[in-house]
Every structure is written in structure tokens, then in C-alpha cells.
Amino acid sequence: MDNNEYEQRILQWRSKRYDDLVRENGWLAVTGLHWLKEGRNLIGSNPLCEVALPERGPTFLGIIKLKGKNAQFQAADGIQVLVNGKPADKITLKSSRDAKPSFITWNDMRMVMHEHAGRYAIRVWDNKREERFSLPPLKWFPINRQFRFNARYMRYPEPKISGQSDSFGEIVEDHLDGYVSFTYEGKKYRLDVTETKHQTLFIKFKDLTSSKETYPPSRYYYTEPVVDGKVVVDFNYSYSPPCAFTPYATCLFAPAQNQLPFRVEAGEIYRG
């Protein structure tokens, strides 16, 4: 791949990255994350509701009854909602971890049950939220092929369970499937990774730009698919996690061993 094609691919990815943040039902449209209590949880714009909707939402949209891992949604009388595009007034909710989550929509608002660290919450989107239309352009380091590495992937015999900090200051268990290794300036480095269902690798990492130019807790990066144990690690595609843009994301941050002792001057710069 010549330099021109390489740079064009990264610029196209950067454009998509911005569009994904501001699109309908993107991260900039999220307006709340409301933790459910056991039993009845009211949904509506009334301040007394456990799941608070924006002011233009109905005063009372419905009820969610949580019992253990089971959540039942019941729409209020006279309120019409769609669940995954179909009219429904009562349903057992599937969470965002399910293959087909239950998305509840009312006009330009959308809700889904979100599971994090064994707890359940309702995430709310408002597609008329002002932040969707006011995000300034993202900032990036200059494209630098020095931070594109031919790496090796080694899977652990058994996934490692690792306690990692999250965006709420808590320690949450996550699994690490293996590690990638690469050489930079004559020294070998490795990063623990998680496999995805698409045979790509998800990496959470920190480096010496963290807290200075890049998002302090860590950056994220997805590789291309692994082929015969070989994979390209290109930090020009690294980016700030969703919690850099919204307080309603549940991000996990880099494990302690994924701290690189050099400056990775590639990828997304954090505005703060």
C-alpha cells in the first residue's frame, strides 16, 4: 500500500469516526444512564421517575419491573411505543449484551437496558439533543507510519481474568485472551488483548502521551483480523473511548501491564 492510499484510508476512517459520534443514536445523543432498582422503576419526564426522560418526553411513559436478571416493561395507558420497530405495550427486555437487544423508541427518543458489572441500567438517547449538532472537529496527531507495526498474536491457553478500572472508579472483571508483541526502536513490547467475534483484537492501552495530549485513562484500538498468528498494530487508528465524550458510557480502561513506556504520537488527541 503506497503512502497516498494509506493516508486516504486513515482520513476516511477519521471522517467515519466523527460521523459515528454525532449520528442518530450515537454517543452524542445519549442523555442519561439510569440504574435500575429491584422492583418498580418509573419512566418519564417527571423528576420523581427513576428513569428520567428529557423534559419534552411524556410525564409518564411506563414501568420497568426488575426481578433479579429479569426485566418487564409495561407502557403507560395511552402511550404508544415501538420495541425494535414494532408496536408493543408489554415485553420482557433483552439487554444490550443480547444478540437482539430490546430497543424502546418514542418519537426521537430511544432506550435500552444496559448491563455493566452485574448491574442493570436504562440508557436513554435523545436525537434532538443539542450536543449532536455542536461537536467541533476531532483533533489528531499527524499520520505517522512509524507507529504501524507488524505484530504477532499469541493466545493464552486459558483467558486471563483481569480487574480493570471503569469510568465510575470501580474495579470490574474483564477477560484477556492473549497478547500482541511488536518491536519499536529495537525493543520488544507486548500488550494484552481481547478477541472479538470478527477475529480482530481489541486493545486498551496507555503511553507517555496519556494525561498530556491523549485521554488520560487509556485509548482504544481494534486491529484488522489476525491471519496465521500475524496482525498489524497501527496506532494511527487509536481513539478516545466513549466516556471521553459522555458521562453516560460504561468504559473499561487499560490494565496496568498495557502501559507503553514511550510516546505514541499517533491517533486521536483529547480535547479535555
Residue pairs with C-beta under 8 A, 6 or more apart in sequence:
1 9
3 145
6 143
6 145
7 143
10 143
10 236
10 237
13 237
14 138
14 140
17 138
17 239
17 268
18 135
18 137
18 138
20 26
20 27
21 27
21 28
21 135
21 245
22 28
22 132
22 133
22 135
23 29
24 127
25 110
25 125
25 127
26 132
27 242
27 245
27 246
27 249
28 129
28 131
28 132
28 135
28 245
28 246
29 125
29 126
29 127
29 129
29 131
29 132
30 123
30 124
30 125
30 129
30 246
30 248
30 249
31 54
31 124
31 125
31 126
31 129
31 248
32 51
32 52
32 53
32 122
32 123
32 124
32 248
33 114
33 121
33 122
33 123
33 124
33 247
33 248
33 249
33 250
34 41
34 50
34 51
34 52
34 121
34 122
34 124
35 119
35 120
35 121
36 50
36 51
36 64
36 66
36 71
36 113
36 119
36 120
36 121
36 122
37 50
37 66
38 66
38 67
38 68
39 65
39 66
39 67
40 63
40 64
40 65
41 49
41 50
41 51
41 63
41 64
41 65
41 66
41 122
42 48
42 49
42 50
42 51
42 60
42 63
43 49
43 50
43 51
43 53
43 60
43 61
43 62
43 63
43 64
43 111
43 122
44 51
44 52
44 53
44 57
44 58
44 59
44 60
44 61
44 62
44 76
45 52
45 53
45 54
45 55
45 56
45 57
45 58
45 59
46 59
46 60
49 60
51 64
51 111
51 122
51 124
52 124
53 61
53 109
53 124
54 109
54 124
54 126
54 129
56 128
57 106
57 109
58 76
58 79
58 106
60 76
60 79
61 75
61 76
61 79
61 81
61 106
62 73
62 74
62 75
62 76
62 79
62 81
63 73
63 74
63 76
64 71
64 72
64 73
64 74
64 93
64 113
64 122
65 71
65 72
65 74
66 120
69 120
70 92
71 92
71 93
71 95
71 113
71 120
72 90
72 91
72 92
72 93
73 83
73 90
73 91
73 92
73 93
73 102
73 104
74 89
74 90
75 81
75 88
75 89
75 90
79 106
80 87
80 106
81 87
81 88
81 89
81 104
81 105
81 106
82 88
82 104
82 105
82 106
83 91
83 102
83 103
83 104
83 105
84 100
84 102
84 103
85 105
91 102
92 102
93 102
93 113
94 100
94 101
94 102
94 113
95 101
95 102
95 112
95 113
95 114
95 115
95 120
96 112
96 113
96 114
96 115
96 123
97 115
101 112
101 113
102 112
102 113
103 110
103 111
103 112
104 110
104 111
104 112
105 111
108 126
108 127
108 128
109 124
109 125
109 126
109 127
110 124
110 125
110 127
111 122
111 123
111 124
111 125
112 122
112 123
113 120
113 121
113 122
113 123
114 120
114 121
114 122
114 123
114 250
116 166
116 172
116 250
117 166
117 170
117 172
117 173
117 250
123 248
135 245
136 271
138 268
138 269
139 268
139 269
139 270
139 271
140 267
140 268
140 269
141 213
141 236
141 265
141 266
141 267
141 268
141 269
142 265
143 236
143 266
144 236
144 265
144 266
145 236
146 266
147 234
147 235
147 236
147 264
147 265
147 266
147 267
148 232
148 233
148 234
148 235
148 236
149 182
149 183
149 184
149 232
149 233
149 234
150 182
150 230
150 232
151 180
151 181
151 182
151 230
151 231
151 232
151 233
152 180
152 181
152 182
152 229
152 230
152 231
153 178
153 179
153 180
153 193
153 201
153 226
153 229
153 230
153 231
154 178
154 179
154 180
154 181
154 229
155 177
155 178
155 195
156 176
156 177
156 178
156 179
159 175
159 176
159 177
160 175
160 176
160 192
161 173
161 174
161 175
161 176
162 173
162 174
162 175
162 176
162 192
162 255
163 171
163 172
163 173
163 174
164 171
164 172
164 173
164 174
164 204
164 252
164 253
164 254
164 255
165 171
165 172
165 217
165 252
165 253
166 172
166 250
166 251
166 252
166 253
167 217
167 243
167 247
167 249
167 250
167 251
167 253
168 250
172 252
174 194
174 252
174 255
175 194
176 192
176 193
176 194
176 255
177 193
177 194
177 195
178 192
178 193
178 195
178 201
179 190
179 191
179 192
179 193
180 190
180 191
180 193
180 201
180 203
180 223
180 231
180 233
181 188
181 189
181 190
182 188
182 189
182 190
182 233
183 189
184 262
185 262
189 260
191 203
191 205
191 233
191 257
191 258
191 260
192 255
192 257
192 258
193 201
193 202
193 203
193 223
194 201
194 202
195 201
195 202
196 202
196 222
198 225
199 225
199 226
200 222
200 223
200 224
200 225
200 226
201 222
201 223
201 226
201 231
202 220
202 221
202 222
203 220
203 221
203 222
203 223
203 233
203 258
204 218
204 219
204 220
204 252
204 253
204 254
204 255
204 258
205 218
205 219
205 221
205 238
205 254
205 258
205 259
205 260
205 264
206 217
206 218
206 219
206 254
206 258
206 259
206 260
207 214
207 259
207 260
207 261
207 262
207 263
207 264
208 260
208 261
208 262
208 263
208 264
209 263
209 264
209 265
210 216
210 217
210 218
210 219
213 265
213 269
213 270
214 240
214 264
214 267
214 268
214 269
214 270
215 240
215 241
215 244
215 268
215 270
216 270
217 241
217 243
217 251
217 253
217 254
218 241
218 253
218 254
218 258
219 238
219 239
219 240
219 241
219 254
219 267
219 268
220 238
220 239
220 240
220 241
221 233
221 235
221 237
221 238
221 239
221 267
222 237
223 231
223 232
223 233
223 234
224 231
224 232
225 231
234 266
235 264
235 266
235 267
236 266
236 267
237 267
238 264
238 266
238 267
238 268
239 267
239 268
240 268
240 270
241 249
241 251
241 253
242 249
242 251
243 249
243 250
243 251
244 270
